[in-house]
Amino acid sequence: MKRQLIFILIMFVTATGIACLPCFAAYKRTVFYPMGTGDVTGLYYPVGGAVTRIVNSTLRTKHRVRLSVLSTDGSVSNINEVINGELAFAVVQSDRQYQAVNGIEDWKEKGPQKDIRAMFSIHPETVTLVVAVNSGIKSILDLKGKKVNIGNIGSGQRQNSIDALTAAGINYQKDISAYSKKASKAPRLLQNNTIDAFFYTVGHPSGAIKEATTGKRKVRFAPLTNIETILDKYPYYTQYDIPYKLYPHVVTRSRVKSFGVKGTLITHKSMRPDVVYTITKEVFERLAEIRKQHPALESLTQEKMLEGLSAPIHRGALRYFKEKGFVLEKNNQN
């Protein structure tokens, strides 16, 4: 009797397994590629989500591939994880892309990271200095002696903050009390009087900036100084104005000059060209749908998506650009 039960059990398991083989086969045929973004309150995360929603149906049908969006620590860690094979794609700041390719700043000891490949730019990001009105800060020059969040280690915005402070003659290690918290933590720290100000390199409108400007503690956008010096020194920066009108509760009601970078999508040079080609084609040709995904993407154009590509362009993306006859700043990438 016991042997019969064992035999029946084996037959049941075997039959069930055979019946489910097509399910397992289908699962194995679909490859999931992780895309690194940033903090959930920033722009990278929703932008990554917008891209995946647009392209996943085509990728799954044509290549048995799906993208999945991951919240990460930001550009530096994203680049390193793409290089190490932990991420397939990542949204990173164009300045960090440039620094990694040229082996400077965070990659000075490692040397040039030659395996990074750019695909396209997505949106501009402005270095935004948010300050509490009752702190007495009216410009970046007033930050000395203040408590300032400059961004977490591993984020692109941290170096932007340091560049802005250095241009203003402020040593972030000596002249201010520097906090290294994620951007999502800064609005609450400002509103509960833990800090006096914070930097955030972000596309506007930003959920974190809205949170900071709608609390009981009144805030303003503080202007930066010596922007021309920054632009002359660093080829990856561009001058931008902070769109204060997007934040009705902020005290600021006049033009605030700043500088910024581009958010760009990167991958590894070994990434399948057919997959990169499909992602690029779908995003460019369904741009009207992409624009609806977030207010910061409303003014996005194909021409703007070719700016800020400070790493060699992946051959899959390059194939699409050549088919469309796009003029690139650099046309010898592969």
C-alpha positions as CSV (number, residue, x, y, z in Angstrom):
1,M,0.0,0.0,0.0
2,K,2.8,2.4,0.9
3,R,4.6,1.6,-2.4
4,Q,1.4,2.4,-4.3
5,L,1.0,5.7,-2.6
6,I,4.7,6.6,-3.4
7,F,4.2,5.6,-7.0
8,I,1.0,7.7,-7.3
9,L,2.7,10.7,-5.7
10,I,5.7,10.4,-8.2
11,M,3.3,10.1,-11.1
12,F,1.4,13.2,-10.0
13,V,4.5,15.3,-9.5
14,T,5.9,14.2,-12.9
15,A,2.7,14.9,-14.7
16,T,2.4,18.3,-13.0
17,G,5.9,19.1,-13.9
18,I,5.4,18.1,-17.6
19,A,2.2,20.1,-17.7
20,C,4.1,23.2,-16.4
21,L,7.1,22.9,-18.7
22,P,5.8,25.4,-21.2
23,C,5.3,27.9,-18.3
24,F,8.9,27.4,-17.1
25,A,10.2,27.6,-20.7
26,A,8.3,30.9,-21.2
27,Y,9.6,32.3,-18.0
28,K,13.2,31.4,-19.0
29,R,12.8,33.0,-22.4
30,T,12.0,36.4,-20.8
31,V,15.1,38.2,-19.5
32,F,14.6,40.9,-17.0
33,Y,17.0,43.9,-17.3
34,P,17.2,46.2,-14.2
35,M,17.4,49.9,-14.8
36,G,18.9,52.0,-12.0
37,T,17.3,55.4,-11.4
38,G,17.5,57.4,-8.2
39,D,15.5,58.4,-5.1
40,V,11.8,57.8,-5.4
41,T,11.0,61.5,-4.7
42,G,13.3,62.7,-7.5
43,L,12.8,62.7,-11.3
44,Y,14.9,59.7,-12.2
45,Y,12.6,57.1,-10.7
46,P,9.4,58.3,-12.6
47,V,11.4,58.9,-15.8
48,G,12.7,55.3,-15.6
49,G,9.2,54.2,-15.0
50,A,7.9,56.1,-18.0
51,V,10.6,54.6,-20.3
52,T,9.8,51.1,-19.2
53,R,6.0,51.5,-19.6
54,I,6.5,52.7,-23.1
55,V,9.0,50.1,-24.3
56,N,8.2,46.9,-22.3
57,S,5.4,45.6,-24.6
58,T,7.6,45.9,-27.7
59,L,10.7,44.5,-25.9
60,R,8.8,41.5,-24.6
61,T,7.2,40.8,-28.0
62,K,10.4,41.2,-30.1
63,H,13.2,40.2,-27.8
64,R,11.7,38.4,-24.8
65,V,13.1,41.2,-22.6
66,R,11.5,43.3,-19.9
67,L,12.9,46.3,-18.1
68,S,12.5,46.7,-14.3
69,V,13.0,50.0,-12.5
70,L,15.1,50.2,-9.3
71,S,15.5,53.0,-6.9
72,T,19.2,53.6,-6.2
73,D,21.6,56.0,-4.5
74,G,22.2,58.0,-7.8
75,S,24.6,58.6,-10.6
76,V,27.9,57.5,-9.1
77,S,26.6,54.1,-7.9
78,N,24.5,53.7,-11.1
79,I,27.6,54.1,-13.2
80,N,29.7,51.7,-11.1
81,E,26.9,49.1,-11.2
82,V,26.5,49.3,-14.9
83,I,30.3,48.8,-15.2
84,N,30.2,45.8,-12.8
85,G,27.2,44.3,-14.6
86,E,24.8,44.7,-11.7
87,L,22.6,47.1,-13.7
88,A,21.7,46.8,-17.4
89,F,20.7,50.4,-17.8
90,A,20.8,53.5,-15.7
91,V,19.8,57.1,-15.6
92,V,22.8,59.3,-14.7
93,Q,23.8,62.9,-14.8
94,S,25.8,64.0,-17.9
95,D,28.6,65.4,-15.7
96,R,29.1,62.1,-13.9
97,Q,29.0,60.3,-17.3
98,Y,31.8,62.6,-18.5
99,Q,33.9,62.2,-15.4
100,A,33.7,58.4,-15.5
101,V,34.6,58.2,-19.1
102,N,37.6,60.5,-18.5
103,G,38.7,58.9,-15.3
104,I,38.4,62.0,-13.1
105,E,36.7,62.9,-9.7
106,D,35.3,59.6,-8.3
107,W,37.0,57.6,-10.9
108,K,40.5,59.1,-10.6
109,E,42.0,56.0,-9.0
110,K,40.2,53.6,-11.2
111,G,41.0,55.4,-14.4
112,P,38.8,56.0,-17.5
113,Q,35.8,53.8,-17.6
114,K,35.8,52.9,-21.3
115,D,32.9,50.4,-21.2
116,I,30.2,53.1,-20.6
117,R,27.9,53.8,-23.5
118,A,25.4,56.6,-23.8
119,M,21.9,56.1,-25.4
120,F,20.1,59.5,-25.2
121,S,19.4,62.4,-22.9
122,I,16.1,62.8,-21.2
123,H,15.7,66.1,-19.4
124,P,17.6,69.0,-17.9
125,E,18.4,69.1,-14.2
126,T,19.1,72.4,-12.3
127,V,21.3,72.8,-9.3
128,T,18.6,74.2,-6.9
129,L,19.5,75.9,-3.6
130,V,16.5,75.8,-1.2
131,V,16.8,77.9,2.0
132,A,14.7,78.8,4.9
133,V,13.6,82.5,5.0
134,N,14.2,82.7,8.8
135,S,17.8,81.5,8.4
136,G,18.8,84.9,6.9
137,I,20.2,83.2,3.8
138,K,19.6,85.2,0.6
139,S,22.3,83.9,-1.6
140,I,24.9,81.1,-1.7
141,L,27.4,83.6,-0.1
142,D,25.3,83.5,3.1
143,L,25.8,79.8,3.7
144,K,29.0,80.1,5.8
145,G,28.4,78.9,9.3
146,K,25.0,77.3,8.3
147,K,23.7,73.7,8.3
148,V,23.5,72.6,4.7
149,N,22.6,69.3,3.1
150,I,24.8,68.8,0.0
151,G,23.5,65.3,-1.0
152,N,24.3,61.7,-0.2
153,I,27.6,60.1,-1.1
154,G,27.1,58.3,-4.4
155,S,24.8,60.9,-5.8
156,G,25.7,63.2,-8.7
157,Q,24.2,66.2,-7.0
158,R,26.8,66.1,-4.2
159,Q,29.6,67.1,-6.6
160,N,27.3,69.8,-8.2
161,S,26.8,71.2,-4.7
162,I,30.6,71.2,-4.0
163,D,31.3,72.9,-7.4
164,A,28.7,75.6,-6.6
165,L,30.2,76.2,-3.1
166,T,33.8,76.2,-4.4
167,A,32.9,78.8,-7.0
168,A,31.4,81.0,-4.2
169,G,34.6,80.6,-2.2
170,I,33.1,78.3,0.4
171,N,34.9,75.2,1.6
172,Y,32.2,72.6,2.3
173,Q,34.4,70.8,4.8
174,K,35.3,73.9,6.9
175,D,32.9,76.7,6.2
176,I,29.6,75.0,6.6
177,S,28.1,72.2,8.6
178,A,27.6,69.8,5.7
179,Y,24.9,67.1,5.9
180,S,25.1,64.0,3.5
181,K,21.4,63.0,3.5
182,K,19.4,61.8,0.5
183,A,17.3,64.4,-1.3
184,S,14.1,62.9,-0.1
185,K,15.1,63.6,3.6
186,A,16.1,67.2,3.0
187,P,12.6,68.9,2.9
188,R,11.7,67.4,6.3
189,L,15.0,68.3,7.8
190,L,14.5,71.9,6.6
191,Q,11.0,72.1,7.9
192,N,11.9,70.8,11.4
193,N,14.8,73.2,11.7
194,T,17.5,70.6,11.6
195,I,19.1,72.3,8.5
196,D,19.0,75.8,7.1
197,A,19.3,74.9,3.4
198,F,19.8,72.1,0.9
199,F,21.0,71.6,-2.6
200,Y,19.2,69.4,-5.0
201,T,20.1,68.9,-8.7
202,V,16.7,68.0,-10.1
203,G,14.3,68.4,-13.0
204,H,11.4,70.6,-12.3
205,P,8.7,70.3,-11.0
206,S,10.0,68.2,-8.2
207,G,8.0,66.4,-5.5
208,A,10.7,67.0,-3.0
209,I,10.9,70.7,-3.8
210,K,7.1,71.0,-3.5
211,E,7.3,69.3,-0.1
212,A,9.9,71.8,1.0
213,T,7.9,74.8,-0.2
214,T,4.5,73.9,1.3
215,G,5.5,73.5,4.9
216,K,5.0,76.0,7.8
217,R,8.6,77.2,7.5
218,K,8.7,79.6,4.5
219,V,11.5,79.0,1.9
220,R,13.1,80.7,-1.0
221,F,15.4,79.8,-3.9
222,A,18.8,81.3,-3.3
223,P,20.8,82.4,-6.4
224,L,24.3,81.1,-7.0
225,T,27.4,83.2,-7.9
226,N,30.2,83.0,-10.4
227,I,28.2,80.8,-12.8
228,E,30.2,81.9,-15.8
229,T,33.4,80.6,-14.1
230,I,31.7,77.2,-13.5
231,L,30.6,77.1,-17.2
232,D,34.1,77.9,-18.4
233,K,35.7,75.3,-16.2
234,Y,33.4,72.4,-16.8
235,P,32.2,71.5,-20.3
236,Y,29.2,69.5,-19.1
237,Y,27.4,72.3,-17.3
238,T,24.8,74.6,-18.9
239,Q,23.1,77.7,-17.5
240,Y,19.5,77.2,-16.5
241,D,17.0,79.4,-14.6
242,I,14.9,77.8,-11.8
243,P,11.3,77.9,-12.8
244,Y,10.0,79.4,-9.6
245,K,6.4,79.8,-11.0
246,L,6.0,76.0,-10.7
247,Y,6.0,76.4,-6.9
248,P,3.3,78.9,-5.8
249,H,4.2,78.7,-2.1
250,V,7.8,79.7,-2.5
251,V,8.7,83.2,-1.4
252,T,10.9,83.8,-4.5
253,R,9.1,85.8,-7.2
254,S,12.0,86.8,-9.6
255,R,14.4,85.1,-11.9
256,V,17.0,82.8,-10.2
257,K,20.0,82.0,-12.2
258,S,21.7,78.6,-11.8
259,F,23.4,75.9,-13.8
260,G,22.8,72.3,-14.4
261,V,23.3,69.0,-16.3
262,K,21.3,66.6,-18.4
263,G,19.8,63.3,-17.2
264,T,21.0,60.6,-19.6
265,L,20.4,56.9,-20.1
266,I,23.5,54.8,-20.3
267,T,24.3,51.1,-20.6
268,H,27.4,48.8,-21.0
269,K,29.1,48.5,-24.4
270,S,28.3,44.7,-24.4
271,M,24.6,45.3,-24.1
272,R,22.7,43.7,-27.0
273,P,22.5,46.1,-29.9
274,D,19.0,45.0,-30.9
275,V,17.7,45.7,-27.5
276,V,19.3,49.2,-27.3
277,Y,18.1,49.9,-30.8
278,T,14.5,49.0,-29.9
279,I,14.5,51.1,-26.7
280,T,15.9,54.1,-28.5
281,K,13.5,53.7,-31.4
282,E,10.4,53.3,-29.2
283,V,11.3,56.3,-27.0
284,F,12.0,58.6,-29.9
285,E,9.0,57.6,-31.9
286,R,6.6,57.6,-29.0
287,L,7.8,60.9,-27.6
288,A,4.3,62.3,-27.3
289,E,3.4,59.5,-24.9
290,I,6.7,60.1,-22.9
291,R,5.9,63.8,-22.5
292,K,2.6,63.0,-20.8
293,Q,4.3,60.9,-18.1
294,H,5.7,63.8,-16.1
295,P,5.5,67.6,-16.2
296,A,9.3,67.9,-16.4
297,L,9.2,66.0,-19.8
298,E,6.6,68.3,-21.5
299,S,9.2,70.3,-23.5
300,L,11.3,67.3,-24.5
301,T,12.3,67.1,-28.1
302,Q,14.3,64.7,-30.2
303,E,17.0,67.4,-30.7
304,K,17.3,67.9,-27.0
305,M,17.7,64.2,-26.5
306,L,20.9,64.3,-28.5
307,E,22.5,66.8,-26.1
308,G,24.8,66.0,-23.1
309,L,26.0,62.6,-24.5
310,S,29.5,62.9,-23.0
311,A,30.2,59.1,-23.3
312,P,30.5,57.2,-26.6
313,I,27.1,56.3,-28.1
314,H,26.1,52.6,-28.0
315,R,26.1,51.1,-31.5
316,G,22.4,50.1,-31.1
317,A,21.4,53.7,-30.5
318,L,23.8,55.0,-33.2
319,R,22.2,52.7,-35.7
320,Y,18.8,54.4,-35.1
321,F,20.3,57.9,-35.2
322,K,22.0,57.2,-38.5
323,E,18.8,55.8,-40.0
324,K,17.0,59.0,-39.1
325,G,19.8,61.2,-40.3
326,F,20.3,62.9,-36.9
327,V,23.3,65.2,-36.6
328,L,25.4,64.3,-33.5
329,E,28.0,66.3,-31.7
330,K,30.2,63.2,-32.0
331,N,29.7,60.7,-34.8
332,N,32.5,58.3,-34.3
333,Q,31.0,56.4,-31.3
334,N,30.3,52.7,-31.2
